[in-house]
């Protein structure tokens, strides 16, 4: 049976079928320097930003004094300078819509497909990136002006019902007003912030890992510095991490967070720990763990964690010693093994998330659906199964320090499932560390100008928590989320860019009538014109040329008659 056929049949079996799919991409926070804080979608609390955290629609970042941050969406790099307020208004397979309330943002856009858009919205303007290039947007501290710079590429500035292009080596300053004021000039020379961003770009330009994985695999740029590529019989070229500690295993040194619409998501501690934990598969060969990237794909599909969950009544009892509430355990999926999402997904999504991350051989559909009948290669690998208490799991605490040893025999006989049946708490979203700096609410809540209408703000976690507890471990269906949304919260907090702003209307003071002279009567214009025009001065009626000729001919005849009469006398 062909791969697409059996995977579609598995997904359509009823458990995982849904009308809408989650996005196939996220943003990765891969670099943090100084105080940088994060506000997860659906929360009012701020937490310390942590590397390898996936970001999506509704997430916010604040880089305080001396803070900097770098994110990646596939091959695109997004960088924040200090005192910058940043939000994801929208992030899906076709649209990237960013909000910059204050500060400086640098974007290196390497790829933009015909069906994709990239927009940066500020309090003064909406800036649309039209093709790959290098872009920078600066917003003043009061939000009253925006400076757009295009070192390479092309963009379009829009706002107040107006739009105009900004080409390579140009910059445009937009000042708040009604309508806004625009000034386009030659671009200024690079400063220290530009040079820092350029150095980061050069590092990515030299990445040798692009010979083995697509640049759209998020995290490819960190593989060179922390591992090496080598051929492995039966698996092709694999990547092996350097410098890992004794007893290291995939998905052991990091923690779990709840990120919707995917649910439980792995955040690794290692600086290279993104691509190998959200794409591809792991294999244990010759006392070494190796990562096998997926087949070449123009748009690889992200997943929150490519693991299989294990448990059962006897297994839970054995790890409950490490904390109350029972235990949670997992191991990495091996090559060719099917990933079963715990979130709502269509048959096409289930197909793509698997075939873009591993080579799937022909297998029996029943064995895939009845997951207990599948033999997983890593379930019996030495030290592959990691187990912690539910308290450690749900509070986003470090896994490595709290992991419980699992005897090989118990791991081999444990039940395997697609879901970790644990409901999230508030701590599951924010992560383990408190924020070092919190931005002013007046800055982050500024309304911005938008060319495209973003989706409504996320439903608060407090409004979702009860429903999430009813189906532990599974995110809510899109229709359930929409039913929890308050009507007033469904309106996006933006101003449309191409709608002309109403101009201020000033009252017009009535002018006084001119003084009337009493030394002569007031003439009416029509009457005066009639008096001054006599009948003799009236314009003659216009005649046709033939009538004029006949009149002249008759006039000549009359003249000859008069001459003959005079001759007779």
C-alpha angles and dihedrals in degrees: 000000000000119000096243091049099054095040091051090049090051093050093045092054089101105255100088104024118126138156098238130038131216117251118278091226141046136180120260122213098218104162133038128174123177124346109347121161134194135206112199117219111272096024133097092202125095123219136183111279113244130199119254091027110144112230128199144158112336098019118128135201132196122193106196128196110324090005127131134174139185129203134182131209101187106303094344117103121207118189131190124203124206121298092022125145113203136176139175106235090176137356120172138127094291108024137057112183117175130187120211110187096173139349136031130317127186123195128191103192110193100170136023118171122209092254095049133087132198119196134173115199125198134172089266108035149001114240117199119197108219102186141000115297147102117298138175132190124191122188121193120241092253093045091238098121140028128202116202119193127189114192092168131003132028133278142175127227117207136176142123091032092303133105134183136167128254112202134198115300091018135109132198128204117204119193125195115257144113097292102012119246119239132198123179119193141153112292120265121243116272118274131202093283092052092049092051091052091047091054090052090051092051090055090056092044090060096048109134092193089079086080088068107027135033119258085237090069099098111236099025091127093067099052097082096059097047106037147006139243123237138164116256121191112248094013107055120221113355135183121236121195120231127223100016117158125253112280092022117159133173115273094019107100107056136042143260125253133179113244119171139251087025101043121206108034130184119233111191125209097219119096088231093044105117115068096045092051100045102035136038127006139277128236132187112220128161095353090306133107114223131185118226112203120217125258116285108284130171090219112023114199118241121223128190095235129344096220140120117230120227132194142110130170097289094044093050091051093054096055098038087089088078092061144332127286099046128276143287124212138177145165133204119268116247131224115300094010118132120246113219112202118221089206129075113282140158125239090257091054093049088051095049097044089056106038092045091055106039142007108264117206125203109282136165113275092218091057090053094048095043092056094185090069094057120100110221115204095212096047089083098033113120110274094348097128115079121194133184137164120272090246091059091044100048096041093055092242123162109280100203096064094046101039117129121219112248117207111236093238094053092047092052094053098040120118117255124219140172095230136057098218096219124120116223125244131203090269090056091069103042100047131226103298132067121234118268092206132020120203123232110269089224089064099046094044097053114130113241135203113253133189093196124042108244124216117271118276116278119273109256115259091235089063091050101041098086093051091046090055090058092063106028115210097012123101118231121269114254092248091053091051091051091051089057094052117106113233093235090053093055092077114089115233097237139106117233111249099211097046109098112241114239111256121230111261114213119201113250114229113226114250117234117249115254115258115269117235113229098193093081137025119266110251122214112228096229095048092047091052092050092051093050094050116077125192090250089057094051115114114260118251112262113246132198118254093247093055091052092053092051091051091052092048092050089047092054091050091052091049093053091050090053091049092052091051091052091050092054091055 
